[in-house]
Amino acid sequence: MDKKLISKYRTDKLTPSELRKAREEVNAMSDDDLSALIEEDWNTATSLSSDDDCEMKERVYRRIIPGRSNDFTMWMIRIGKIAASLLIPVLIISTLYFYDKFQNARDLSIAYNTKKGESAVLTLPDGTIIDMAGGSAVKYNPVDFENKSFTICFNGNAYFDIAKKNGQTFTIDAGLLEVIVTGTSFDLSSDSITKAGAIYLVDGSVTLHNKGNDENVLLSPNEKALWDVSGNITVSEFDDNDNPTYRQTGSLTYRKAPLRQVIEQLKRCYDCEIEYDHALDTLTFTGKLPADNPQAAVDVLNKSFDSTFTVQ
Amino acid sequence: MYFCAGILLFILNLIENTETELIRRLKKGDVDAFTQIYNLYFKRLYHYSLEFTKSVNQAEDIVQDVFAKLWANRGSLSAEKQLQSLLFVMTKNHLISAYRKNINSPIYEDYIDYCNIVYHYDHSRIEYEEFIGQVHKVISDLPKSQQSVVIMSKIKQMSNREIAEALGINEQSVKNYLTQALKVVRDKLKHLLLILALLIFS
């Protein structure tokens, strides 16, 4: 039998006479002979229709191998499901973590900074007035003012006029030391770089608290306290000649202050560079320098040390 | 470096997917190997079966049966044979019986007649399955007595004597019924299908 008849049968292209011929031959043929013919056709068949029934392909596959899918998209969906179920706890945990983190980081603090050479008067929510010299910084959290005690951070040089309190403690964190005040006026200078500082108490009372050794020093009016880098506090009275370094008057007054410290303070106040003979660093300076004119201040130094100080 | 690794992977992939390797893996019960074979041969097997049975449902049943057998008998497969002939061995009985059945069916003969008529007009024609549907529709319009005779004769392929025994009438009546009924059916069918073919291509 012609194997072409088989391929014609497959594609329904037999003529009626070919059909009758094929019928006769097939009916006379054994299964084995027929099988050989069909196999020949099977091996050469090329004109197979091109449309692919994906849904049926997937359906049959799943009947043979249950619980599995050969379809790529089904695999993607499955992988996606696994990824999603892994992601959900990760997202929940990270949400909680970051929420907690941001709660901690939520800083309502207000910070004021004066640049070198400028000065500013700041009034805190409780009425405290801070007269800040150049290069100073104050940081506080307004919410704290409702508490029994509160702390502001301070660095630089300023005159504090603390408002009167009823049982409220006001603490200034000045690096190494804390200044605990109840209602008072004083001049505070604290340097975050040299760690040293000075306080000149005008009125009221303050307690200096050394954070390093928990030592407390009580200051009375007209007393000054100086501290060095190791936190040692020296308390002494100050007279009219021994004025604080910065006051509302706008002049800088020094008594036996190391020249280097004086120059640093001038540089910060005026935002300028001062050139001088560094051999003089070990000397001390006593006197008053104007806080509004750098040239005038330098002239005073020139005369005092008989050397040349130049403002850049 | 990456290029070399890529080439190596490509070669490994090729080796992995040669038919002998696929059969070897299938024999070990590797589902992925089965899936690859399934994806490679599904389309060919399905369409070939469809062309032999001329029935979507039968073709689906054959494909399912063949691949299920392949998976169930994976342990006893011969690794020397080609996948194509392995699959044919499992399919051939289905194909032979479908071939024998259709080529002897009077409705298929009618369908071939129809195809040849349509071919003169146009290359468009309906599929055999649809043709059978139309035939059934025309038969259902016949009077009840003719209907059962036609169904027994043409679809169940019973002999006139068998029909006569089943219905309790004599053979001559069966012949008469058939002649009348088939004339109606043929006329209606020709009319219907030609209109259909013309409609499709108009």
Interface residues (C-beta under 8 A of the other chain):
Chain A: I6 Y9 R10 T11 D12 K13 L14 T15 P16 L19 A22 R23 V26 N27 D31 L34 S35 I38 E39 W42 N43 A45 L48 S49 D52 D53 M56 K57 V60 Y61 R63 I64 I65 R68 N70
Chain B: V31 F34 T35 Y38 N39 F42 K43 R44 Y46 H47 Y48 L50 E51 F52 K54 E60 V63 Q64 F67 A68 W71 Q84 S85 F88 T91 K92 N93 L95 I96 Y99 R100 N102 I103 N104 Y108 E109 Y111 I112 D113 C115 N116 R125 Y128
